[in-house]
């Protein structure tokens, strides 16, 4: 707000402004504060109790979460124990496939004999190798059996390719010249020496080779029988150890159920202790709040009476010239603190900077700044 006034007629207002701003007696607010010291003590105690309750809640949350987690574990373990057949089959299948066991399954299978687990994990690979070996030997035996038979010196021989011969087995071979193969007088010869065998490598196309495979075929048949028995034993291994594994799982599950039930019980005890302690603090808080509601209003009333008496004493002593920060402010004091321009009648205005300084301002300067704001200007004469 801007005041443009006659300096002479505003003399009394200027004196008033000076009185308001310079002749007041300061009175400290805290001396007249209605606040009661006991209220702060109550508030501090209440805040401390509420923080204690929050701390109980923070501590109880992980305990309750662990109780629920352990109880879920108990329920799962009991369900697995009730369906032990399916569990045993599932674990055996995982071991047979050499699959990864989760931490939960590893916890359950920890009592299984490690040698049995290792055996089961290698079972599939071992069976595959045996099956492949049996299949290969059966094919070999069939090839040998299908070879052309030849009776030489009343002994059964088989017609074989020359490249089946080596320096280690050529002694059991007989060779027949193709030139005499169709004659009545066939001449079967032995390979007499390594040198003869080496020469035969260059001329074998002129000969038919026969070999006594009886021992080889018997050995191969025996080997096949052994392999088949081994495969049968491997296939029966899991059924054989299944009962022992099932018993191990049952015992382990029972132990785990007891362990996790004990954890649940300990958690419940700990949680109940928190609840009891928290309830005691809640009771203390309620009693303290009730006591505060009873005492503080009365204490404030007494304090307000004291303040009123102190105010009257101040007003009487200083006769109105006192700090009004705690008293209702008058509108005249607001006006006295606004910007003031003095018209001295000489073509200039003087702007009041403070109680001791005036700034000379021409009408033109005044209008340049404030000419567009007529609604904010009040002219007093």
C-alpha positions in Angstrom: 0.0 0.0 0.0 1.3 3.6 -0.8 0.4 6.6 1.2 0.9 10.1 -0.4 0.2 12.6 2.4 0.8 16.2 3.4 3.9 16.2 5.7 2.5 18.8 8.0 -0.9 17.2 8.5 0.8 13.8 9.1 3.0 15.0 11.9 0.9 13.2 14.6 0.9 10.0 12.6 4.7 10.2 12.3 5.0 10.6 16.1 2.7 7.6 16.5 4.9 5.5 14.2 8.0 6.5 16.2 6.3 5.6 19.4 5.2 2.3 18.1 8.6 1.3 16.8 11.0 3.0 19.3 9.4 3.4 22.7 8.2 -0.2 23.3 9.4 -2.3 26.3 10.5 -5.8 25.2 8.8 -8.6 27.1 10.1 -12.2 26.4 7.5 -14.5 25.1 8.7 -17.5 27.0 7.9 -15.7 30.2 4.3 -15.7 29.2 4.2 -19.1 27.4 1.2 -21.2 28.5 3.3 -24.3 28.0 3.6 -26.5 31.0 7.0 -28.3 31.7 5.2 -31.5 32.8 3.6 -31.8 29.3 7.0 -32.2 27.7 7.9 -34.9 30.2 4.7 -36.8 29.4 5.2 -36.4 25.7 8.8 -37.7 25.9 7.7 -40.7 27.9 4.7 -41.4 25.6 7.0 -41.2 22.5 9.5 -43.5 24.2 6.8 -46.1 24.9 5.4 -45.9 21.3 8.9 -46.4 19.9 9.2 -49.4 22.2 6.0 -50.8 20.8 7.2 -50.2 17.3 10.4 -52.1 18.1 8.4 -55.0 19.4 6.5 -55.1 16.1 9.8 -55.0 14.1 11.1 -57.9 16.2 7.9 -59.9 16.0 7.5 -59.7 12.2 10.5 -61.9 11.3 9.6 -64.3 14.1 6.1 -64.7 12.9 7.3 -65.1 9.3 9.7 -67.9 10.4 6.9 -69.6 12.3 4.7 -69.7 9.2 7.7 -70.8 7.1 8.5 -73.7 9.5 4.8 -74.7 9.8 4.6 -74.9 6.0 7.7 -77.1 6.1 6.1 -79.4 8.7 3.0 -79.7 6.5 5.0 -80.5 3.4 7.1 -83.1 5.3 4.0 -84.8 6.8 2.4 -85.0 3.3 5.6 -86.5 1.9 5.7 -89.1 4.7 2.1 -90.0 4.2 2.8 -90.6 0.5 6.2 -92.2 1.0 5.8 -94.5 -2.0 5.5 -91.7 -4.5 8.4 -89.8 -2.8 10.7 -92.8 -3.0 9.8 -93.4 -6.7 10.4 -89.7 -7.5 13.8 -89.6 -5.7 14.9 -92.9 -7.3 13.9 -91.5 -10.7 15.9 -88.3 -10.1 18.9 -90.3 -9.0 18.6 -92.8 -11.9 18.5 -89.8 -14.4 21.5 -88.3 -12.5 19.3 -85.2 -12.1 20.0 -82.3 -9.8 18.3 -82.5 -6.4 16.9 -79.3 -4.9 18.0 -78.3 -1.4 14.7 -79.6 0.0 15.2 -83.0 -1.6 18.9 -83.0 -0.6 17.8 -82.4 3.0 15.5 -85.5 2.8 18.0 -87.8 1.1 21.0 -86.9 3.3 20.8 -90.2 5.1 20.8 -92.4 2.0 24.1 -94.4 1.7 26.4 -92.4 -0.6 27.6 -95.6 -2.3 24.0 -96.5 -3.1 23.3 -93.1 -4.5 26.5 -93.2 -6.6 25.6 -96.6 -7.9 22.1 -95.5 -8.9 23.4 -92.3 -10.5 25.7 -94.4 -12.7 23.2 -97.1 -13.4 21.7 -95.6 -16.5 25.1 -95.1 -18.1 26.2 -98.5 -17.1 23.1 -100.2 -18.5 23.4 -98.3 -21.7 27.0 -99.4 -22.1 26.0 -103.1 -21.4 23.1 -102.9 -23.8 25.3 -101.5 -26.5 27.9 -104.2 -25.9 25.3 -107.0 -25.9 23.8 -105.6 -29.2 27.2 -105.4 -30.8 28.2 -108.9 -29.7 24.9 -110.4 -30.8 25.4 -108.9 -34.3 28.9 -110.3 -34.3 27.7 -113.7 -33.3 25.0 -113.6 -36.0 27.6 -112.6 -38.6 29.8 -115.5 -37.6 26.9 -118.0 -37.5 25.8 -116.9 -41.0 29.3 -117.6 -42.5 29.6 -120.5 -45.0 30.5 -123.8 -43.2 33.2 -126.1 -44.4 34.2 -129.5 -42.9 38.0 -129.9 -43.0 39.5 -133.0 -41.5 36.2 -133.7 -39.7 36.3 -130.3 -38.0 33.8 -127.4 -38.7 35.4 -124.3 -40.3 33.9 -121.1 -41.4 34.8 -119.2 -44.6 36.1 -115.8 -43.6 37.6 -112.7 -45.3 41.4 -112.7 -45.4 41.6 -109.4 -43.5 40.3 -111.1 -40.4 43.6 -112.9 -40.1 46.5 -111.6 -38.0 49.9 -112.9 -37.0 48.3 -113.9 -33.7 45.6 -116.1 -35.2 46.6 -117.3 -38.7 47.7 -120.7 -37.2 44.0 -121.7 -36.9 43.3 -120.9 -40.6 43.2 -123.1 -43.7 43.6 -121.8 -47.2 42.3 -123.3 -50.4 43.5 -122.3 -53.9 40.7 -121.0 -56.0 42.1 -123.0 -58.9 41.3 -126.3 -57.1 38.2 -125.2 -55.3 35.9 -126.9 -57.8 38.0 -130.1 -58.2 37.5 -133.3 -56.5 40.9 -133.1 -55.0 40.8 -130.0 -52.8 44.0 -129.2 -51.0 43.5 -127.2 -47.7 46.9 -125.8 -46.5 48.0 -124.4 -43.3 50.0 -121.1 -43.2 53.3 -122.4 -42.0 55.1 -119.3 -40.9 55.0 -115.5 -40.5 57.0 -115.3 -43.7 54.4 -117.4 -45.5 51.7 -115.2 -44.0 53.4 -112.0 -45.2 53.7 -113.5 -48.8 50.1 -114.4 -48.6 49.1 -110.8 -48.2 50.1 -110.2 -51.8 48.5 -113.4 -53.2 45.4 -113.9 -51.0 43.1 -113.0 -53.9 43.9 -116.4 -55.3 42.9 -118.2 -52.1 39.8 -118.9 -50.0 40.3 -118.6 -46.3 38.7 -120.8 -43.7 38.9 -120.5 -40.0 38.0 -122.5 -36.9 35.6 -120.1 -35.1 34.3 -122.6 -32.6 36.3 -121.4 -29.6 35.6 -117.8 -30.6 31.9 -118.3 -30.9 31.7 -120.2 -27.6 33.7 -117.5 -25.9 31.4 -114.9 -27.4 28.3 -116.8 -26.3 29.7 -117.1 -22.8 30.5 -113.4 -22.8 27.0 -112.6 -23.9 25.5 -114.7 -21.1 27.7 -112.8 -18.6 26.7 -109.4 -20.0 23.0 -110.3 -19.9 23.2 -111.5 -16.3 25.0 -108.2 -15.5 22.2 -106.2 -17.2 19.6 -108.2 -15.4 21.3 -107.5 -12.1 21.5 -103.8 -12.9 17.8 -103.7 -13.8 16.9 -105.4 -10.5 19.2 -103.1 -8.5 16.7 -100.3 -7.9 13.9 -102.7 -6.8 16.4 -104.4 -4.5 17.5 -101.2 -2.8 14.1 -99.4 -3.0 12.9 -100.7 0.4 16.1 -99.7 2.2 15.9 -96.2 0.6 12.2 -95.9 1.5 13.0 -96.8 5.1 15.8 -94.3 5.2 13.5 -91.6 3.8 10.8 -92.4 6.4 13.3 -92.1 9.3 14.7 -88.9 7.9 11.2 -87.4 7.4 10.2 -88.2 11.0 13.4 -86.6 12.3 12.9 -83.5 10.2 9.2 -83.2 11.3 10.3 -83.3 14.9 13.0 -80.7 14.3 10.7 -78.3 12.4 7.9 -78.7 14.9 10.4 -77.8 17.7 11.3 -74.7 15.7 7.6 -73.8 15.4 7.2 -74.2 19.2 10.3 -72.1 20.0 9.0 -69.4 17.6 5.6 -69.4 19.2 7.1 -69.1 22.6 9.3 -66.2 21.5 6.3 -64.5 19.8 4.2 -64.9 22.9 6.9 -63.4 25.0 6.9 -60.4 22.6 3.1 -60.2 22.8 3.2 -60.2 26.7 5.9 -57.6 26.8 4.1 -55.4 24.2 0.9 -55.7 26.2 2.6 -54.5 29.3 4.0 -51.5 27.4 0.5 -50.8 25.9 -0.9 -50.8 29.4 1.8 -48.4 30.6 1.1 -46.2 27.6 -2.7 -46.1 28.2 -2.2 -45.3 31.9 0.3 -42.6 31.1 -2.0 -41.0 28.4 -5.0 -41.1 30.9 -2.8 -39.5 33.6 -1.7 -36.8 31.1 -5.3 -36.1 30.0 -6.2 -35.6 33.7 -3.2 -33.5 34.8 -2.1 -31.3 31.9 -5.4 -29.5 31.2 -5.6 -28.5 34.8 -2.0 -27.4 34.8 -2.6 -25.3 31.7 -5.6 -23.6 33.2 -3.5 -22.6 36.2 -0.7 -21.4 34.0 -3.2 -19.3 31.9 -4.4 -17.7 35.1 -0.8 -16.8 35.9 -0.2 -15.4 32.4 -3.3 -13.3 32.6 -2.2 -11.8 35.9 1.3 -11.2 34.4 -0.3 -9.4 31.4 -2.3 -7.1 33.6 0.8 -6.3 35.7 2.8 -5.4 32.5 0.0 -3.2 31.1 -0.3 -1.4 34.4 3.4 -0.9 34.8 4.3 0.2 31.2 0.9 2.0 30.5 0.4 0.5 27.1 4.0 0.9 25.7 4.9 -2.7 25.6 5.8 -5.3 23.0 2.6 -6.3 21.2 3.9 -9.6 19.7 1.7 -11.4 22.3 -1.1 -8.8 22.1 -3.7 -8.3 19.3 -2.1 -5.9 16.7 -4.0 -2.7 15.9 -4.6 -1.6 12.3 -2.9 1.7 13.0 0.3 -0.1 13.7 0.1 -1.8 10.4 -0.4 1.5 8.6 2.5 3.0 10.4 4.8 0.3 9.0 3.8 0.9 5.3 5.8 2.9 2.7 5.1 6.6 3.0 5.6 9.4 0.6 5.5 13.0 1.9 4.3 15.9 -0.3 6.1 19.1 0.9 4.4 21.3 -1.7 7.7 22.0 -3.6 7.2 19.7 -6.5 9.0 16.8 -4.9 8.0 13.9 -2.8 10.0 12.4 0.0 9.9 8.7 0.5 10.3 7.5 4.1 13.1 4.9 4.3 13.1 4.6 8.1 12.5 6.8 11.1 15.7 8.7 10.4 16.0 8.9 6.6 13.9 10.4 3.7 14.6 9.9 0.0 13.8 12.8 -2.4 11.7 11.6 -5.4 10.3 13.8 -8.2 6.6 13.5 -9.2 7.7 12.2 -12.6 9.8 9.4 -11.0 6.9 8.6 -8.7 4.4 8.4 -11.6 6.8 6.3 -13.7 6.9 3.7 -10.9 3.4 3.9 -9.4 1.3 5.8 -12.0 -0.1 2.5 -13.4 -1.2 1.3 -9.9 -3.8 3.9 -8.9 -5.8 1.4 -6.9 -2.9 0.9 -4.5 -2.4 4.6 -3.8 -4.3 6.5 -1.1 -3.8 10.2 -0.9 -4.4 11.9 2.4 -4.6 15.7 2.9 
